[in-house]
Amino acid sequence: MIRVPVPLGARSYDVLVGAGALLAVADLVPGDARTAAVVTQRGIDVVPELGIEATTLYVPDGEAAKSLGCVEELCRGFSRAGMSRADVVVAVGGG
C-alpha cells in the first residue's frame, strides 16, 4: 500500500493506493465524523468498513464523471445524507 499525503495544513489528508488500502481506510476517519459518503462506480463491489454510517453515491464511468453536472449530483447526495464539513468522503475505484 502507498500512502500519499496531501498537505493542506489543518485540512491535510492521506490518499491510500494499492493492496491493503481498504483495510486501512477506517483508521483515517476523524473521530468527529458522524457519516461518510462512499463515491464509486456501479460494478465496483467494494464497500469499505468505516465504523460510521455511510451512504453510497455512484458516478458514471469514464469522461462522463468529469463534469459539473456530476459534481452537482454528488453535492445533492451529500445534502440528502445530511453531511456536514466534519463528515468524510471516501472514493473507491476510479482511475
N, CA, C and O atoms as CSV, one atom per row, in Angstrom:
chain,resi,resn,atom,element,x,y,z
A,1,MET,N,N,0.847,-1.174,0.000
A,1,MET,CA,C,0.000,0.000,0.000
A,1,MET,C,C,0.892,1.236,0.000
A,1,MET,O,O,1.931,1.270,0.659
A,2,ILE,N,N,0.473,2.236,-0.742
A,2,ILE,CA,C,1.178,3.509,-0.789
A,2,ILE,C,C,0.301,4.557,-0.124
A,2,ILE,O,O,-0.893,4.654,-0.407
A,3,ARG,N,N,0.897,5.333,0.752
A,3,ARG,CA,C,0.201,6.429,1.433
A,3,ARG,C,C,0.756,7.731,0.861
A,3,ARG,O,O,1.952,8.006,0.961
A,4,VAL,N,N,-0.127,8.525,0.262
A,4,VAL,CA,C,0.277,9.798,-0.343
A,4,VAL,C,C,-0.332,10.923,0.485
A,4,VAL,O,O,-1.549,11.110,0.467
A,5,PRO,N,N,0.499,11.678,1.213
A,5,PRO,CA,C,-0.034,12.784,1.999
A,5,PRO,C,C,-0.400,13.968,1.108
A,5,PRO,O,O,0.319,14.300,0.166
A,6,VAL,N,N,-1.527,14.595,1.422
A,6,VAL,CA,C,-1.952,15.816,0.747
A,6,VAL,C,C,-1.864,16.916,1.806
A,6,VAL,O,O,-2.762,17.050,2.637
A,7,PRO,N,N,-0.781,17.707,1.780
A,7,PRO,CA,C,-0.530,18.682,2.850
A,7,PRO,C,C,-1.327,19.971,2.668
A,7,PRO,O,O,-1.002,20.804,1.822
A,8,LEU,N,N,-2.372,20.118,3.472
A,8,LEU,CA,C,-3.228,21.301,3.414
A,8,LEU,C,C,-3.391,21.920,4.798
A,8,LEU,O,O,-4.467,22.413,5.134
A,9,GLY,N,N,-2.349,21.898,5.588
A,9,GLY,CA,C,-2.427,22.445,6.944
A,9,GLY,C,C,-3.415,21.663,7.776
A,9,GLY,O,O,-3.329,20.438,7.866
A,10,ALA,N,N,-4.363,22.371,8.390
A,10,ALA,CA,C,-5.356,21.719,9.247
A,10,ALA,C,C,-6.299,20.818,8.459
A,10,ALA,O,O,-6.988,19.982,9.043
A,11,ARG,N,N,-6.337,20.982,7.132
A,11,ARG,CA,C,-7.224,20.174,6.285
A,11,ARG,C,C,-6.476,19.060,5.560
A,11,ARG,O,O,-6.994,18.507,4.590
A,12,SER,N,N,-5.278,18.722,6.006
A,12,SER,CA,C,-4.468,17.684,5.369
A,12,SER,C,C,-5.166,16.332,5.436
A,12,SER,O,O,-5.939,16.062,6.355
A,13,TYR,N,N,-4.883,15.489,4.451
A,13,TYR,CA,C,-5.412,14.129,4.444
A,13,TYR,C,C,-4.461,13.236,3.661
A,13,TYR,O,O,-3.577,13.717,2.952
A,14,ASP,N,N,-4.656,11.938,3.797
A,14,ASP,CA,C,-3.853,10.956,3.079
A,14,ASP,C,C,-4.700,10.276,2.020
A,14,ASP,O,O,-5.904,10.091,2.192
A,15,VAL,N,N,-4.058,9.909,0.929
A,15,VAL,CA,C,-4.669,9.086,-0.101
A,15,VAL,C,C,-3.975,7.735,-0.029
A,15,VAL,O,O,-2.747,7.662,-0.058
A,16,LEU,N,N,-4.762,6.656,0.064
A,16,LEU,CA,C,-4.214,5.308,0.124
A,16,LEU,C,C,-4.440,4.617,-1.213
A,16,LEU,O,O,-5.537,4.666,-1.770
A,17,VAL,N,N,-3.394,3.973,-1.723
A,17,VAL,CA,C,-3.463,3.309,-3.013
A,17,VAL,C,C,-2.824,1.930,-2.896
A,17,VAL,O,O,-1.751,1.782,-2.312
A,18,GLY,N,N,-3.492,0.920,-3.458
A,18,GLY,CA,C,-2.881,-0.402,-3.549
A,18,GLY,C,C,-3.420,-1.409,-2.556
A,18,GLY,O,O,-4.365,-1.146,-1.813
A,19,ALA,N,N,-2.787,-2.573,-2.569
A,19,ALA,CA,C,-3.195,-3.688,-1.712
A,19,ALA,C,C,-3.142,-3.269,-0.247
A,19,ALA,O,O,-2.150,-2.699,0.206
A,20,GLY,N,N,-4.205,-3.551,0.484
A,20,GLY,CA,C,-4.283,-3.233,1.899
A,20,GLY,C,C,-4.943,-1.900,2.203
A,20,GLY,O,O,-5.238,-1.602,3.361
A,21,ALA,N,N,-5.179,-1.092,1.171
A,21,ALA,CA,C,-5.768,0.233,1.395
A,21,ALA,C,C,-7.160,0.133,2.007
A,21,ALA,O,O,-7.505,0.908,2.899
A,22,LEU,N,N,-7.951,-0.809,1.537
A,22,LEU,CA,C,-9.319,-0.949,2.034
A,22,LEU,C,C,-9.344,-1.240,3.527
A,22,LEU,O,O,-10.218,-0.746,4.240
A,23,LEU,N,N,-8.403,-2.030,4.004
A,23,LEU,CA,C,-8.361,-2.371,5.426
A,23,LEU,C,C,-7.894,-1.207,6.287
A,23,LEU,O,O,-8.217,-1.153,7.474
A,24,ALA,N,N,-7.140,-0.275,5.712
A,24,ALA,CA,C,-6.576,0.827,6.482
A,24,ALA,C,C,-7.442,2.075,6.481
A,24,ALA,O,O,-7.202,2.987,7.272
A,25,VAL,N,N,-8.446,2.138,5.611
A,25,VAL,CA,C,-9.198,3.388,5.457
A,25,VAL,C,C,-9.964,3.784,6.727
A,25,VAL,O,O,-10.106,4.977,6.995
A,26,ALA,N,N,-10.447,2.849,7.492
A,26,ALA,CA,C,-11.192,3.182,8.719
A,26,ALA,C,C,-10.313,3.947,9.708
A,26,ALA,O,O,-10.820,4.761,10.479
A,27,ASP,N,N,-9.016,3.698,9.696
A,27,ASP,CA,C,-8.111,4.402,10.604
A,27,ASP,C,C,-7.963,5.878,10.242
A,27,ASP,O,O,-7.481,6.666,11.057
A,28,LEU,N,N,-8.366,6.261,9.041
A,28,LEU,CA,C,-8.244,7.651,8.606
A,28,LEU,C,C,-9.476,8.495,8.914
A,28,LEU,O,O,-9.436,9.718,8.784
A,29,VAL,N,N,-10.562,7.858,9.317
A,29,VAL,CA,C,-11.801,8.589,9.590
A,29,VAL,C,C,-11.634,9.393,10.877
A,29,VAL,O,O,-11.364,8.821,11.933
A,30,PRO,N,N,-11.794,10.716,10.799
A,30,PRO,CA,C,-11.657,11.543,12.005
A,30,PRO,C,C,-12.692,11.157,13.063
A,30,PRO,O,O,-13.799,10.732,12.733
A,31,GLY,N,N,-12.327,11.306,14.309
A,31,GLY,CA,C,-13.208,10.925,15.410
A,31,GLY,C,C,-14.501,11.707,15.485
A,31,GLY,O,O,-15.476,11.218,16.056
A,32,ASP,N,N,-14.542,12.926,14.920
A,32,ASP,CA,C,-15.765,13.715,14.994
A,32,ASP,C,C,-16.683,13.506,13.794
A,32,ASP,O,O,-17.753,14.113,13.738
A,33,ALA,N,N,-16.300,12.670,12.837
A,33,ALA,CA,C,-17.157,12.396,11.676
A,33,ALA,C,C,-18.329,11.521,12.100
A,33,ALA,O,O,-18.144,10.511,12.780
A,34,ARG,N,N,-19.555,11.916,11.693
A,34,ARG,CA,C,-20.750,11.131,12.028
A,34,ARG,C,C,-21.164,10.242,10.878
A,34,ARG,O,O,-21.747,9.177,11.086
A,35,THR,N,N,-20.865,10.677,9.659
A,35,THR,CA,C,-21.314,9.941,8.486
A,35,THR,C,C,-20.283,10.073,7.367
A,35,THR,O,O,-19.411,10.941,7.399
A,36,ALA,N,N,-20.407,9.194,6.384
A,36,ALA,CA,C,-19.488,9.207,5.250
A,36,ALA,C,C,-20.272,9.029,3.962
A,36,ALA,O,O,-21.349,8.432,3.947
A,37,ALA,N,N,-19.718,9.552,2.892
A,37,ALA,CA,C,-20.227,9.266,1.553
A,37,ALA,C,C,-19.157,8.439,0.861
A,37,ALA,O,O,-18.000,8.852,0.779
A,38,VAL,N,N,-19.540,7.278,0.365
A,38,VAL,CA,C,-18.636,6.436,-0.409
A,38,VAL,C,C,-18.977,6.683,-1.871
A,38,VAL,O,O,-20.063,6.327,-2.327
A,39,VAL,N,N,-18.055,7.290,-2.603
A,39,VAL,CA,C,-18.257,7.608,-4.016
A,39,VAL,C,C,-17.559,6.542,-4.843
A,39,VAL,O,O,-16.361,6.304,-4.689
A,40,THR,N,N,-18.323,5.900,-5.724
A,40,THR,CA,C,-17.792,4.792,-6.504
A,40,THR,C,C,-18.559,4.679,-7.815
A,40,THR,O,O,-19.396,5.525,-8.129
A,41,GLN,N,N,-18.272,3.641,-8.570
A,41,GLN,CA,C,-18.971,3.348,-9.815
A,41,GLN,C,C,-19.707,2.024,-9.677
A,41,GLN,O,O,-19.272,1.138,-8.942
A,42,ARG,N,N,-20.803,1.895,-10.373
A,42,ARG,CA,C,-21.527,0.615,-10.377
A,42,ARG,C,C,-20.597,-0.459,-10.936
A,42,ARG,O,O,-19.837,-0.217,-11.874
A,43,GLY,N,N,-20.672,-1.634,-10.349
A,43,GLY,CA,C,-19.804,-2.729,-10.787
A,43,GLY,C,C,-18.543,-2.869,-9.958
A,43,GLY,O,O,-17.864,-3.894,-10.025
A,44,ILE,N,N,-18.225,-1.851,-9.180
A,44,ILE,CA,C,-17.104,-1.973,-8.238
A,44,ILE,C,C,-17.720,-2.402,-6.920
A,44,ILE,O,O,-18.265,-1.586,-6.177
A,45,ASP,N,N,-17.628,-3.663,-6.648
A,45,ASP,CA,C,-18.321,-4.234,-5.496
A,45,ASP,C,C,-17.430,-4.265,-4.262
A,45,ASP,O,O,-17.225,-5.315,-3.652
A,46,VAL,N,N,-16.910,-3.105,-3.908
A,46,VAL,CA,C,-16.055,-2.968,-2.741
A,46,VAL,C,C,-16.682,-1.936,-1.824
A,46,VAL,O,O,-16.896,-0.791,-2.221
A,47,VAL,N,N,-16.977,-2.339,-0.601
A,47,VAL,CA,C,-17.576,-1.427,0.372
A,47,VAL,C,C,-16.657,-1.375,1.583
A,47,VAL,O,O,-16.513,-2.371,2.291
A,48,PRO,N,N,-16.033,-0.224,1.832
A,48,PRO,CA,C,-15.144,-0.139,2.991
A,48,PRO,C,C,-15.935,-0.127,4.293
A,48,PRO,O,O,-17.019,0.453,4.359
A,49,GLU,N,N,-15.401,-0.756,5.312
A,49,GLU,CA,C,-15.992,-0.726,6.645
A,49,GLU,C,C,-15.376,0.470,7.358
A,49,GLU,O,O,-14.194,0.452,7.701
A,50,LEU,N,N,-16.175,1.506,7.579
A,50,LEU,CA,C,-15.661,2.765,8.110
A,50,LEU,C,C,-15.935,2.962,9.596
A,50,LEU,O,O,-15.329,3.831,10.222
A,51,GLY,N,N,-16.827,2.181,10.164
A,51,GLY,CA,C,-17.147,2.330,11.574
A,51,GLY,C,C,-18.159,3.427,11.857
A,51,GLY,O,O,-18.467,3.694,13.019
A,52,ILE,N,N,-18.689,4.074,10.806
A,52,ILE,CA,C,-19.731,5.088,10.948
A,52,ILE,C,C,-20.761,4.868,9.841
A,52,ILE,O,O,-20.514,4.124,8.892
A,53,GLU,N,N,-21.907,5.515,9.970
A,53,GLU,CA,C,-22.951,5.419,8.956
A,53,GLU,C,C,-22.397,5.901,7.613
A,53,GLU,O,O,-21.668,6.892,7.563
A,54,ALA,N,N,-22.738,5.209,6.534
A,54,ALA,CA,C,-22.234,5.595,5.216
A,54,ALA,C,C,-23.340,5.504,4.172
A,54,ALA,O,O,-24.203,4.628,4.231
A,55,THR,N,N,-23.296,6.424,3.218
A,55,THR,CA,C,-24.190,6.451,2.068
A,55,THR,C,C,-23.332,6.234,0.835
A,55,THR,O,O,-22.275,6.850,0.702
A,56,THR,N,N,-23.771,5.369,-0.071
A,56,THR,CA,C,-23.024,5.142,-1.305
A,56,THR,C,C,-23.618,5.982,-2.428
A,56,THR,O,O,-24.824,5.954,-2.670
A,57,LEU,N,N,-22.758,6.726,-3.107
A,57,LEU,CA,C,-23.155,7.547,-4.248
A,57,LEU,C,C,-22.383,7.055,-5.464
A,57,LEU,O,O,-21.192,6.757,-5.370
A,58,TYR,N,N,-23.059,6.968,-6.603
A,58,TYR,CA,C,-22.437,6.429,-7.805
A,58,TYR,C,C,-22.182,7.527,-8.827
A,58,TYR,O,O,-23.007,8.418,-9.029
A,59,VAL,N,N,-21.034,7.442,-9.458
A,59,VAL,CA,C,-20.695,8.323,-10.569
A,59,VAL,C,C,-20.593,7.461,-11.826
A,59,VAL,O,O,-20.322,6.263,-11.739
A,60,PRO,N,N,-20.811,8.078,-13.008
A,60,PRO,CA,C,-20.710,7.305,-14.251
A,60,PRO,C,C,-19.265,6.934,-14.566
A,60,PRO,O,O,-18.328,7.498,-14.000
A,61,ASP,N,N,-19.101,5.986,-15.470
A,61,ASP,CA,C,-17.771,5.579,-15.923
A,61,ASP,C,C,-17.167,6.635,-16.837
A,61,ASP,O,O,-17.883,7.382,-17.503
A,62,GLY,N,N,-15.851,6.688,-16.859
A,62,GLY,CA,C,-15.115,7.468,-17.842
A,62,GLY,C,C,-15.303,8.968,-17.748
A,62,GLY,O,O,-15.517,9.533,-16.676
A,63,GLU,N,N,-15.216,9.590,-18.909
A,63,GLU,CA,C,-15.237,11.042,-19.002
A,63,GLU,C,C,-16.553,11.651,-18.531
A,63,GLU,O,O,-16.584,12.821,-18.148
A,64,ALA,N,N,-17.636,10.885,-18.552
A,64,ALA,CA,C,-18.939,11.407,-18.112
A,64,ALA,C,C,-18.915,11.836,-16.645
A,64,ALA,O,O,-19.715,12.676,-16.231
A,65,ALA,N,N,-18.005,11.264,-15.861
A,65,ALA,CA,C,-17.909,11.620,-14.447
A,65,ALA,C,C,-17.205,12.951,-14.244
A,65,ALA,O,O,-17.275,13.536,-13.163
A,66,LYS,N,N,-16.533,13.425,-15.268
A,66,LYS,CA,C,-15.737,14.652,-15.146
A,66,LYS,C,C,-16.527,15.848,-15.656
A,66,LYS,O,O,-16.157,16.483,-16.644
A,67,SER,N,N,-17.624,16.139,-14.963
A,67,SER,CA,C,-18.482,17.242,-15.388
A,67,SER,C,C,-19.042,17.958,-14.168
A,67,SER,O,O,-19.104,17.405,-13.070
A,68,LEU,N,N,-19.444,19.197,-14.389
A,68,LEU,CA,C,-20.077,19.943,-13.303
A,68,LEU,C,C,-21.411,19.325,-12.912
A,68,LEU,O,O,-21.821,19.404,-11.754
A,69,GLY,N,N,-22.091,18.710,-13.878
A,69,GLY,CA,C,-23.341,18.024,-13.569
A,69,GLY,C,C,-23.129,16.890,-12.581
A,69,GLY,O,O,-23.944,16.679,-11.683
A,70,CYS,N,N,-22.036,16.163,-12.749
A,70,CYS,CA,C,-21.719,15.063,-11.825
A,70,CYS,C,C,-21.396,15.621,-10.438
A,70,CYS,O,O,-21.832,15.065,-9.430
A,71,VAL,N,N,-20.641,16.706,-10.384
A,71,VAL,CA,C,-20.330,17.351,-9.105
A,71,VAL,C,C,-21.618,17.804,-8.429
A,71,VAL,O,O,-21.780,17.643,-7.219
A,72,GLU,N,N,-22.532,18.371,-9.210
A,72,GLU,CA,C,-23.811,18.819,-8.660
A,72,GLU,C,C,-24.581,17.646,-8.059
A,72,GLU,O,O,-25.125,17.763,-6.961
A,73,GLU,N,N,-24.632,16.517,-8.766
A,73,GLU,CA,C,-25.335,15.337,-8.246
A,73,GLU,C,C,-24.689,14.829,-6.959
A,73,GLU,O,O,-25.392,14.425,-6.033
A,74,LEU,N,N,-23.364,14.845,-6.895
A,74,LEU,CA,C,-22.688,14.424,-5.664
A,74,LEU,C,C,-23.041,15.369,-4.515
A,74,LEU,O,O,-23.331,14.917,-3.408
A,75,CYS,N,N,-23.018,16.660,-4.769
A,75,CYS,CA,C,-23.355,17.626,-3.715
A,75,CYS,C,C,-24.788,17.440,-3.234
A,75,CYS,O,O,-25.063,17.569,-2.041
A,76,ARG,N,N,-25.700,17.140,-4.150
A,76,ARG,CA,C,-27.088,16.860,-3.754
A,76,ARG,C,C,-27.149,15.605,-2.879
A,76,ARG,O,O,-27.897,15.559,-1.903
A,77,GLY,N,N,-26.365,14.597,-3.233
A,77,GLY,CA,C,-26.304,13.378,-2.421
A,77,GLY,C,C,-25.739,13.646,-1.039
A,77,GLY,O,O,-26.233,13.102,-0.050
A,78,PHE,N,N,-24.705,14.482,-0.959
A,78,PHE,CA,C,-24.144,14.843,0.350
A,78,PHE,C,C,-25.208,15.541,1.194
A,78,PHE,O,O,-25.337,15.277,2.390
A,79,SER,N,N,-25.965,16.432,0.560
A,79,SER,CA,C,-27.014,17.158,1.272
A,79,SER,C,C,-28.114,16.217,1.748
A,79,SER,O,O,-28.552,16.301,2.896
A,80,ARG,N,N,-28.565,15.313,0.864
A,80,ARG,CA,C,-29.614,14.346,1.248
A,80,ARG,C,C,-29.158,13.481,2.418
A,80,ARG,O,O,-29.974,13.081,3.249
A,81,ALA,N,N,-27.862,13.190,2.488
A,81,ALA,CA,C,-27.332,12.367,3.576
A,81,ALA,C,C,-27.132,13.169,4.857
A,81,ALA,O,O,-26.757,12.611,5.888
A,82,GLY,N,N,-27.384,14.489,4.796
A,82,GLY,CA,C,-27.238,15.322,5.987
A,82,GLY,C,C,-25.794,15.548,6.388
A,82,GLY,O,O,-25.499,15.757,7.565
A,83,MET,N,N,-24.897,15.508,5.423
A,83,MET,CA,C,-23.478,15.631,5.740
A,83,MET,C,C,-23.102,17.059,6.096
A,83,MET,O,O,-23.698,18.020,5.611
A,84,SER,N,N,-22.094,17.173,6.959
A,84,SER,CA,C,-21.544,18.471,7.333
A,84,SER,C,C,-20.055,18.487,6.980
A,84,SER,O,O,-19.512,17.499,6.485
A,85,ARG,N,N,-19.419,19.604,7.238
A,85,ARG,CA,C,-17.984,19.724,6.945
A,85,ARG,C,C,-17.148,18.751,7.759
A,85,ARG,O,O,-16.023,18.436,7.372
A,86,ALA,N,N,-17.672,18.268,8.879
A,86,ALA,CA,C,-16.916,17.341,9.724
A,86,ALA,C,C,-16.980,15.904,9.194
A,86,ALA,O,O,-16.222,15.046,9.647
A,87,ASP,N,N,-17.864,15.641,8.254
A,87,ASP,CA,C,-18.029,14.289,7.740
A,87,ASP,C,C,-17.015,14.007,6.623
A,87,ASP,O,O,-16.265,14.897,6.223
A,88,VAL,N,N,-16.997,12.784,6.130
A,88,VAL,CA,C,-15.944,12.386,5.197
A,88,VAL,C,C,-16.511,11.833,3.885
A,88,VAL,O,O,-17.627,11.317,3.824
A,89,VAL,N,N,-15.688,11.966,2.843
A,89,VAL,CA,C,-15.982,11.381,1.545
A,89,VAL,C,C,-14.861,10.388,1.261
A,89,VAL,O,O,-13.681,10.724,1.364
A,90,VAL,N,N,-15.237,9.171,0.904
A,90,VAL,CA,C,-14.273,8.122,0.571
A,90,VAL,C,C,-14.531,7.708,-0.875
A,90,VAL,O,O,-15.640,7.298,-1.220
A,91,ALA,N,N,-13.512,7.815,-1.715
A,91,ALA,CA,C,-13.619,7.400,-3.110
A,91,ALA,C,C,-13.061,5.994,-3.247
A,91,ALA,O,O,-11.968,5.705,-2.760
A,92,VAL,N,N,-13.809,5.121,-3.907
A,92,VAL,CA,C,-13.381,3.741,-4.124
A,92,VAL,C,C,-13.381,3.469,-5.620
A,92,VAL,O,O,-14.400,3.629,-6.292
A,93,GLY,N,N,-12.231,3.056,-6.132
A,93,GLY,CA,C,-12.108,2.777,-7.567
A,93,GLY,C,C,-11.574,3.995,-8.289
A,93,GLY,O,O,-10.821,4.792,-7.730
A,94,GLY,N,N,-11.970,4.122,-9.514
A,94,GLY,CA,C,-11.531,5.274,-10.299
A,94,GLY,C,C,-10.229,5.007,-11.012
A,94,GLY,O,O,-9.668,3.912,-10.960
A,95,GLY,N,N,-9.777,6.027,-11.669
A,95,GLY,CA,C,-8.538,5.864,-12.424
A,95,GLY,C,C,-8.033,7.203,-12.861
A,95,GLY,O,O,-6.994,7.287,-13.515
